[in-house]
Amino acid sequence: MKLKRRFYLAKANRFVKRIQFSLICFSLFYSFFFATTVTGKVFTLSECIDMGIKSNLTIKKNRENVTIAQAQNLSSYSEILPYVSARSSVTRNSSVLGTNPYTDTYSENFSFSQTVFDLSSIYDIKASKLQTKGSVASFNAIRNQIEFAIASTFFDFLRKKKILVVKELGFKESDENLKKTKVMLDIGIISKVDLLRSEVVKNQAELDVIKAKKDMEISRANLAYLIGIEPDMEFDVKEESLSIRDYNIEEYKELFRKTKENNPDIESNKFSVSKSKAQLSSSFCRYLPTLSIQGSYGYSGDKFTFSKEDWQENDSWSVGASVTLPLFAGFSRMGNVKQSRAIVRMSELELDDVVMQKGIELRKSLLAIDEAKKSLVLSQKNLEQADLSYRMMQEKYTLGAATILELMDTEQDYEQAQVTQISAYFDLLLASFYVTNLLGERIK
């Protein structure tokens, strides 16, 4: 009886080794062939970001906002630049009682005007320049947000892919254990209850694979939307050798200082404050007088001529200067000043709020990096121990020295350790990239 039992155990061990070899081949095939051959196009993170920047509608709209601001800035100079015009006309007059049926009058006129002193217009130009710079900073802020959103979805897709591989290998392991359990049941080593439990584990592993596939496809669809391709397009991504920047919580003050200097959201709000202050100065300057000069030269006669003598007999010119001092404008100036003061206060409060938000986000990210570093080290140790424990429990179960419950527990621990290690790595990567994003630096 003992010889027969050893024979069947040896047979089961050979079967297990064949299954393990098949799993290794499947894993290598999936990693190096399936991702590049079957799924079609393969994108890197840099390629995804470039595609997303080109196709994103929000970025396109903000580009147009920059163009509008530049056009408005160009138009604002018209208040201080000279205005030159030329006018030519002919007028026909008729008289009922006169002997001539009609008379014609020809005229040519050239005129110019120049504002010499108008502080309100100068501050309007300054506000318009700041508006343009603020639009550029706002565009950079939107672009950075889109970049991080693409990077987050990109790495979420990679995470889901790796988790799917773990779940598929876990399903293969549970299927292998089920087959081994059937062999052991046939030789009378285990009971029918152990077989039923093994079938439950295998079915649950199959459900986990189905859910992991769904999660991966959802993540793929989200990435497709962000980079501007059709959701049903077959594509894959590949992981680049990215260097994780080593940030830590002790650097918070220095990093916060850099964030306040370089973060595009903060920079945009700084320009908004400066613009509102320039508009306030413009409102005050509307109480001051303005100085302008005008001039004109023209010809008027009963015929149009290029003759110098005829032209000089009928030409005329004028030069003048004017000073305008508004005395009462229906409380409009007072209302503009009051409104401008409120806008300044509001923009300053918005700036303080954004700075505070970015400081809190920076601190959270640095704490997340610290946690992810520790989790990554511990998860790696835990993975090694769980792998060893699972392999040892397999041997014990094969020899009949362990129950199916003990094998299932160690199998689940091993699978969970793999998932935890994958999640810890990507948590560290994303937290590091978010700090880079807060510092106003490009991800790619």
C-alpha positions as CSV (number, residue, x, y, z in Angstrom):
1,M,0.0,0.0,0.0
2,K,2.8,2.4,0.8
3,L,4.6,1.6,-2.4
4,K,1.4,2.3,-4.4
5,R,0.9,5.6,-2.5
6,R,4.5,6.7,-3.3
7,F,4.0,5.8,-6.9
8,Y,0.9,8.0,-7.2
9,L,2.6,10.8,-5.3
10,A,5.6,10.7,-7.7
11,K,3.2,10.7,-10.6
12,A,1.5,13.8,-9.2
13,N,4.8,15.6,-8.7
14,R,5.8,15.0,-12.3
15,F,2.4,16.3,-13.4
16,V,2.9,19.4,-11.2
17,K,6.4,20.1,-12.7
18,R,4.9,19.8,-16.3
19,I,2.2,22.4,-15.3
20,Q,4.8,24.7,-13.8
21,F,6.9,24.6,-16.9
22,S,3.8,25.4,-19.0
23,L,3.0,28.4,-16.8
24,I,6.5,29.8,-17.2
25,C,6.3,29.4,-21.0
26,F,2.9,31.1,-21.0
27,S,4.2,34.0,-18.9
28,L,7.2,34.6,-21.2
29,F,4.9,34.3,-24.3
30,Y,2.5,36.9,-22.8
31,S,5.1,39.3,-21.8
32,F,7.3,39.4,-24.9
33,F,5.1,38.3,-27.7
34,F,1.5,39.1,-27.0
35,A,1.9,42.7,-26.0
36,T,3.8,43.6,-29.2
37,T,2.4,41.3,-31.9
38,V,-1.3,40.6,-31.2
39,T,-2.5,44.0,-29.9
40,G,-1.1,46.1,-32.7
41,K,0.3,49.5,-31.9
42,V,2.4,49.9,-28.7
43,F,2.8,53.4,-27.2
44,T,5.3,54.8,-24.7
45,L,4.4,57.4,-22.0
46,S,6.0,60.2,-24.1
47,E,4.0,59.2,-27.2
48,C,0.8,59.1,-25.2
49,I,1.4,62.6,-23.8
50,D,2.3,64.0,-27.2
51,M,-0.9,62.5,-28.7
52,G,-3.0,63.8,-25.8
53,I,-1.6,67.3,-26.0
54,K,-2.3,67.5,-29.7
55,S,-5.9,66.2,-29.5
56,N,-7.2,67.4,-26.2
57,L,-10.1,69.9,-26.7
58,T,-9.4,71.8,-23.5
59,I,-5.9,72.5,-24.6
60,K,-7.1,73.6,-28.0
61,K,-9.6,76.1,-26.4
62,N,-6.9,77.5,-24.2
63,R,-4.6,78.0,-27.2
64,E,-7.3,80.1,-28.7
65,N,-7.6,82.1,-25.4
66,V,-3.9,82.9,-25.7
67,T,-4.5,84.1,-29.3
68,I,-7.4,86.3,-28.2
69,A,-5.3,87.8,-25.4
70,Q,-2.5,88.6,-27.8
71,A,-4.9,90.2,-30.2
72,Q,-6.4,92.3,-27.4
73,N,-3.0,93.4,-26.2
74,L,-2.2,94.5,-29.8
75,S,-5.4,96.5,-29.9
76,S,-4.7,98.2,-26.6
77,Y,-1.8,100.2,-28.2
78,S,-4.3,102.1,-30.4
79,E,-5.0,104.5,-27.6
80,I,-1.5,105.9,-27.5
81,L,-0.4,105.5,-31.2
82,P,-1.2,108.2,-33.7
83,Y,-4.4,108.0,-35.8
84,V,-3.9,108.9,-39.5
85,S,-6.7,109.0,-42.1
86,A,-7.3,110.1,-45.7
87,R,-10.6,111.1,-47.1
88,S,-11.8,111.9,-50.6
89,S,-15.3,112.9,-51.6
90,V,-17.4,114.5,-54.3
91,T,-20.7,116.3,-53.6
92,R,-23.3,117.2,-56.2
93,N,-25.8,120.0,-55.4
94,S,-28.8,121.0,-57.5
95,S,-31.0,124.1,-57.4
96,V,-34.5,124.4,-58.6
97,L,-34.4,128.1,-59.3
98,G,-30.8,128.3,-60.5
99,T,-29.7,128.4,-64.1
100,N,-27.2,125.5,-63.7
101,P,-28.8,122.2,-63.1
102,Y,-26.2,121.1,-60.6
103,T,-22.8,121.9,-59.2
104,D,-20.0,119.5,-58.0
105,T,-17.6,120.0,-55.1
106,Y,-14.5,117.9,-54.8
107,S,-12.5,117.6,-51.6
108,E,-9.4,115.7,-50.4
109,N,-8.4,115.7,-46.7
110,F,-5.5,114.1,-44.6
111,S,-5.8,114.2,-40.8
112,F,-4.0,112.9,-37.8
113,S,-4.5,112.9,-34.1
114,Q,-2.1,111.9,-31.3
115,T,-2.7,111.4,-27.6
116,V,0.2,112.9,-25.8
117,F,-0.7,112.3,-22.2
118,D,-3.2,109.7,-20.9
119,L,-2.1,107.6,-18.0
120,S,-5.3,105.6,-18.0
121,S,-4.4,104.2,-21.4
122,I,-0.9,103.3,-20.4
123,Y,-2.1,101.3,-17.4
124,D,-4.7,99.6,-19.7
125,I,-1.8,98.5,-21.9
126,K,0.0,97.2,-18.9
127,A,-3.1,95.3,-17.8
128,S,-3.5,93.8,-21.3
129,K,0.2,92.6,-21.3
130,L,-0.4,90.9,-17.9
131,Q,-3.6,89.3,-19.2
132,T,-1.6,87.8,-22.1
133,K,1.1,86.4,-19.7
134,G,-1.7,85.1,-17.5
135,S,-3.3,83.3,-20.4
136,V,0.0,81.6,-21.3
137,A,0.5,80.6,-17.6
138,S,-3.1,79.3,-17.6
139,F,-2.4,77.3,-20.8
140,N,0.7,75.8,-19.2
141,A,-1.3,74.8,-16.1
142,I,-3.9,73.1,-18.2
143,R,-1.2,71.3,-20.1
144,N,0.4,70.1,-16.9
145,Q,-2.9,68.8,-15.6
146,I,-3.5,66.9,-18.8
147,E,0.0,65.5,-18.8
148,F,-0.5,64.1,-15.2
149,A,-3.9,62.8,-16.1
150,I,-2.5,60.9,-19.0
151,A,0.4,59.6,-16.9
152,S,-1.9,58.5,-14.1
153,T,-4.1,56.6,-16.6
154,F,-1.1,55.2,-18.4
155,F,0.3,53.7,-15.2
156,D,-3.1,52.6,-14.1
157,F,-3.3,50.6,-17.3
158,L,0.1,49.1,-16.7
159,R,-0.9,48.3,-13.1
160,K,-4.1,46.5,-14.3
161,K,-2.2,44.6,-16.9
162,K,0.3,43.3,-14.3
163,I,-2.5,42.4,-11.9
164,L,-4.3,40.5,-14.7
165,V,-1.2,38.4,-15.2
166,V,-1.1,37.7,-11.5
167,K,-4.7,36.7,-11.5
168,E,-4.3,34.5,-14.6
169,L,-1.3,32.7,-13.0
170,G,-3.3,32.4,-9.8
171,F,-6.1,30.7,-11.8
172,K,-3.6,28.3,-13.4
173,E,-2.2,27.5,-10.0
174,S,-5.7,26.8,-8.6
175,D,-6.6,24.7,-11.7
176,E,-3.3,22.8,-11.1
177,N,-4.1,22.2,-7.5
178,L,-7.6,21.0,-8.4
179,K,-6.1,18.4,-10.8
180,K,-3.6,17.4,-8.2
181,T,-6.5,17.1,-5.6
182,K,-8.4,14.8,-7.9
183,V,-5.4,12.5,-8.2
184,M,-5.0,12.5,-4.5
185,L,-8.7,11.7,-4.1
186,D,-8.4,8.8,-6.4
187,I,-5.7,7.2,-4.3
188,G,-7.6,7.9,-1.1
189,I,-5.2,10.5,0.5
190,I,-7.8,13.3,0.8
191,S,-11.6,13.4,1.2
192,K,-14.4,14.6,-1.1
193,V,-14.7,17.8,1.0
194,D,-11.1,18.8,0.1
195,L,-12.0,18.4,-3.6
196,L,-15.1,20.6,-3.3
197,R,-13.1,23.3,-1.5
198,S,-10.5,23.1,-4.3
199,E,-13.2,23.6,-6.9
200,V,-14.6,26.6,-5.1
201,V,-11.1,28.2,-5.0
202,K,-10.6,27.5,-8.7
203,N,-14.0,29.1,-9.6
204,Q,-13.3,32.1,-7.5
205,A,-9.9,32.5,-9.2
206,E,-11.7,32.4,-12.6
207,L,-14.1,35.2,-11.4
208,D,-11.1,37.2,-10.3
209,V,-9.6,36.9,-13.8
210,I,-12.9,38.1,-15.4
211,K,-13.0,41.1,-13.1
212,A,-9.3,41.9,-13.7
213,K,-9.9,41.8,-17.5
214,K,-12.8,44.2,-17.2
215,D,-10.8,46.6,-15.0
216,M,-7.9,46.5,-17.5
217,E,-10.2,47.2,-20.5
218,I,-11.9,50.1,-18.7
219,S,-8.4,51.6,-18.0
220,R,-7.5,51.1,-21.6
221,A,-10.7,52.9,-22.7
222,N,-9.9,55.8,-20.4
223,L,-6.4,56.1,-21.8
224,A,-7.8,56.0,-25.4
225,Y,-10.1,58.9,-24.6
226,L,-7.3,61.0,-23.1
227,I,-4.9,60.5,-26.0
228,G,-7.6,61.0,-28.6
229,I,-8.1,57.6,-30.3
230,E,-11.1,55.4,-30.8
231,P,-12.0,53.4,-27.7
232,D,-12.3,50.2,-29.8
233,M,-8.9,50.6,-31.3
234,E,-6.5,47.8,-30.4
235,F,-3.3,49.2,-28.8
236,D,-1.0,48.5,-26.0
237,V,1.5,50.4,-23.9
238,K,5.0,49.5,-22.8
239,E,6.8,50.5,-19.6
240,E,9.9,52.7,-20.0
241,S,12.8,52.7,-17.7
242,L,11.8,55.8,-15.7
243,S,13.9,57.2,-12.9
244,I,11.9,58.0,-9.8
245,R,13.0,61.2,-8.3
246,D,13.9,60.9,-4.6
247,Y,11.7,63.4,-2.8
248,N,11.2,63.3,1.0
249,I,9.2,65.2,3.6
250,E,12.3,66.9,5.0
251,E,12.6,68.9,1.8
252,Y,9.1,70.4,2.2
253,K,10.1,74.0,2.8
254,E,12.5,74.1,-0.2
255,L,10.1,72.3,-2.5
256,F,7.2,74.6,-1.4
257,R,9.3,77.6,-2.2
258,K,10.0,76.2,-5.7
259,T,6.3,75.4,-6.1
260,K,5.3,79.0,-5.3
261,E,7.8,80.3,-7.8
262,N,7.2,77.8,-10.7
263,N,3.8,76.3,-10.4
264,P,1.8,77.5,-13.4
265,D,-1.5,77.7,-11.5
266,I,0.1,80.0,-8.9
267,E,1.9,81.9,-11.7
268,S,-1.4,82.5,-13.5
269,N,-3.0,83.8,-10.3
270,K,0.0,86.1,-9.7
271,F,-0.6,87.6,-13.2
272,S,-4.2,88.0,-12.3
273,V,-3.4,90.0,-9.2
274,S,-1.0,92.3,-11.1
275,K,-3.5,92.8,-13.9
276,S,-6.2,93.8,-11.4
277,K,-3.9,96.3,-9.7
278,A,-3.0,97.8,-13.1
279,Q,-6.8,98.2,-13.8
280,L,-7.2,99.9,-10.4
281,S,-4.5,102.4,-11.3
282,S,-6.2,103.0,-14.7
283,S,-9.5,103.7,-12.9
284,F,-7.8,106.3,-10.7
285,C,-6.1,107.9,-13.7
286,R,-9.5,108.6,-15.3
287,Y,-9.7,111.6,-12.8
288,L,-6.6,113.1,-14.5
289,P,-6.7,115.4,-17.6
290,T,-5.7,114.1,-21.0
291,L,-3.7,116.0,-23.6
292,S,-3.9,115.4,-27.4
293,I,-2.9,117.2,-30.6
294,Q,-4.7,117.1,-34.0
295,G,-3.9,118.3,-37.5
296,S,-5.3,118.2,-41.0
297,Y,-4.6,119.3,-44.5
298,G,-6.9,119.3,-47.5
299,Y,-8.3,120.7,-50.7
300,S,-11.8,121.7,-51.8
301,G,-12.9,123.0,-55.2
302,D,-15.3,122.7,-58.1
303,K,-13.0,120.3,-59.9
304,F,-10.4,117.7,-59.0
305,T,-6.9,118.7,-60.1
306,F,-3.3,117.8,-59.8
307,S,-2.2,121.3,-60.7
308,K,-0.1,122.9,-58.0
309,E,-1.5,126.3,-58.6
310,D,-5.1,125.3,-58.5
311,W,-4.5,123.1,-55.4
312,Q,-2.8,125.9,-53.5
313,E,-5.6,128.3,-54.2
314,N,-8.1,126.0,-52.6
315,D,-6.1,124.1,-49.9
316,S,-6.4,124.5,-46.2
317,W,-4.7,123.2,-43.1
318,S,-5.2,123.3,-39.3
319,V,-3.3,122.3,-36.2
320,G,-4.7,122.2,-32.7
321,A,-4.2,120.8,-29.2
322,S,-6.8,120.0,-26.6
323,V,-6.8,119.3,-22.9
324,T,-9.7,117.3,-21.5
325,L,-10.5,117.3,-17.8
326,P,-13.7,115.3,-16.9
327,L,-15.5,117.0,-14.1
328,F,-18.6,114.8,-13.7
329,A,-19.2,111.5,-15.4
330,G,-22.3,110.3,-13.6
331,F,-20.5,108.5,-10.8
332,S,-19.0,106.0,-13.4
333,R,-15.4,106.8,-12.3
334,M,-16.2,106.3,-8.7
335,G,-18.0,103.0,-9.5
336,N,-15.1,101.8,-11.6
337,V,-12.6,102.5,-8.7
338,K,-14.8,100.7,-6.2
339,Q,-15.2,97.7,-8.5
340,S,-11.5,97.6,-9.3
341,R,-10.6,97.6,-5.6
342,A,-12.9,94.6,-5.0
343,I,-11.4,92.7,-8.0
344,V,-7.9,93.3,-6.5
345,R,-9.0,91.9,-3.1
346,M,-10.7,89.0,-4.7
347,S,-7.7,88.1,-6.9
348,E,-5.4,88.3,-3.9
349,L,-7.6,86.0,-1.9
350,E,-7.7,83.5,-4.8
351,L,-3.9,83.6,-5.0
352,D,-3.6,82.9,-1.3
353,D,-6.1,80.0,-1.6
354,V,-4.3,78.4,-4.6
355,V,-0.9,78.7,-2.7
356,M,-2.4,77.1,0.3
357,Q,-4.0,74.3,-1.8
358,K,-0.7,73.6,-3.6
359,G,1.1,73.5,-0.2
360,I,-1.3,70.9,1.2
361,E,-1.1,68.8,-2.0
362,L,2.7,68.9,-1.9
363,R,2.7,67.8,1.7
364,K,0.2,65.0,1.0
365,S,2.3,63.8,-1.9
366,L,5.6,63.8,0.1
367,L,3.9,61.8,2.8
368,A,2.5,59.4,0.2
369,I,6.0,59.0,-1.2
370,D,7.4,58.2,2.2
371,E,4.6,55.7,2.8
372,A,5.1,54.1,-0.7
373,K,8.9,53.7,-0.1
374,K,8.3,51.8,3.1
375,S,5.5,49.8,1.6
376,L,7.6,48.9,-1.4
377,V,10.4,47.5,0.8
378,L,8.1,45.6,3.1
379,S,6.0,44.3,0.2
380,Q,9.1,42.9,-1.5
381,K,10.1,41.1,1.6
382,N,6.6,39.9,2.1
383,L,6.4,38.6,-1.5
384,E,9.6,36.6,-1.1
385,Q,8.3,35.1,2.1
386,A,4.9,34.4,0.7
387,D,6.5,32.7,-2.4
388,L,8.6,30.5,-0.2
389,S,5.7,29.7,2.1
390,Y,3.5,28.7,-0.8
391,R,6.1,26.5,-2.4
392,M,6.7,24.7,0.9
393,M,3.0,24.3,1.5
394,Q,2.6,22.7,-2.0
395,E,5.2,20.1,-1.1
396,K,3.6,19.4,2.2
397,Y,0.1,19.1,0.6
398,T,1.5,16.8,-2.1
399,L,2.9,14.6,0.6
400,G,-0.3,14.6,2.5
401,A,1.1,16.6,5.4
402,A,-1.1,19.7,4.9
403,T,-4.8,20.3,4.3
404,I,-6.4,22.0,1.4
405,L,-7.4,24.9,3.6
406,E,-3.7,25.6,4.5
407,L,-2.7,25.4,0.8
408,M,-5.5,27.8,-0.2
409,D,-4.5,30.3,2.5
410,T,-0.9,30.3,1.4
411,E,-1.9,30.6,-2.2
412,Q,-4.1,33.6,-1.5
413,D,-1.3,35.2,0.6
414,Y,1.1,34.8,-2.3
415,E,-1.3,36.3,-4.8
416,Q,-2.1,39.2,-2.5
417,A,1.6,39.8,-1.9
418,Q,2.2,40.2,-5.6
419,V,-0.7,42.6,-6.0
420,T,0.5,44.7,-3.0
421,Q,4.0,44.8,-4.4
422,I,2.7,46.0,-7.8
423,S,0.5,48.7,-6.2
424,A,3.2,50.0,-4.0
425,Y,5.6,50.5,-6.9
426,F,3.0,52.4,-9.0
427,D,1.9,54.4,-5.9
428,L,5.5,55.6,-5.5
429,L,5.8,56.4,-9.2
430,L,2.6,58.5,-9.3
431,A,3.3,60.3,-6.1
432,S,6.8,61.3,-7.4
433,F,5.4,62.5,-10.7
434,Y,2.7,64.5,-8.9
435,V,5.4,66.4,-7.0
436,T,7.2,67.0,-10.3
437,N,3.9,68.3,-11.7
438,L,3.5,70.7,-8.7
439,L,6.9,72.1,-9.2
440,G,5.9,73.1,-12.7
441,E,8.2,70.7,-14.5
442,R,7.3,68.5,-17.4
443,I,6.7,64.8,-16.7
444,K,8.2,63.4,-19.9
